[in-house]
Amino acid sequence: AVMVAAQVLRKNRNFVTKEDLKSAASQLDGVQYYVGNNPATHGIMEVLDLMEAAIRRTGATIAVLDNLHYYCSGIDDEVRVQAAAMIRIKQIAVQLGCIFLVVFQPRKAQQGSRGKKTHISDVKGSATAGDTADCVMAIPREIAKEEGKTDIYDEKTLVEMLKTRSKGIWKSSCFLHFFGEFATFESLDISHEEPSE
């Protein structure tokens, strides 16, 4: 709620007050969203049960799972569990007619791969993530190299569409700038340049 209010009001998220939350809520009048949280859920299938029930009850058209690996960690045969979860997610999206966004973690880059372009094969765990998804996008955050940075990550990032079943006529990549104090990304009005390998 604080991060949403910070974005709506363009205010530093560390200084959001109760009055700010009410003000942001009034500006979001008519916007419906549901945040599902059940501390008793442990496995990914229990989480997906909760999400499916919420989608059915609220009629949500967009669902976000952040992140898949968190709910699959510490399980025997994580790769198999992730694969089953992705198939279930695809079924939920098709049956209920919603857009289902899943956040993944990449594998830790090996020494020789650091600083190189992200590929679909870099997704940690099951290859089903790329095989099942209709679209895969990479949002890398590079470590800032300039002195005096308060944030260890560079504010500018290149978002790339690594896979899509139907792209349309638009570009498959764009630059975004991260405003950390507002917890939001905004598009940068600059021409796209391919990063060096």
Secondary structure as GFF3:
##gff-version 3
##sequence-region A 1 197
A	DSSP	alpha_helix	2	9	.	.	.	ID=ss1
A	DSSP	three_ten_helix	13	15	.	.	.	ID=ss2
A	DSSP	alpha_helix	18	27	.	.	.	ID=ss3
A	DSSP	alpha_helix	44	58	.	.	.	ID=ss4
A	DSSP	beta_strand	62	65	.	.	.	ID=ss5
A	DSSP	alpha_helix	68	72	.	.	.	ID=ss6
A	DSSP	alpha_helix	78	96	.	.	.	ID=ss7
A	DSSP	beta_strand	99	102	.	.	.	ID=ss8
A	DSSP	three_ten_helix	111	113	.	.	.	ID=ss9
A	DSSP	three_ten_helix	120	122	.	.	.	ID=ss10
A	DSSP	alpha_helix	128	132	.	.	.	ID=ss11
A	DSSP	beta_strand	135	138	.	.	.	ID=ss12
A	DSSP	beta_strand	156	164	.	.	.	ID=ss13
A	DSSP	beta_strand	173	179	.	.	.	ID=ss14
A	DSSP	three_ten_helix	180	182	.	.	.	ID=ss15
A	DSSP	beta_strand	184	187	.	.	.	ID=ss16
###
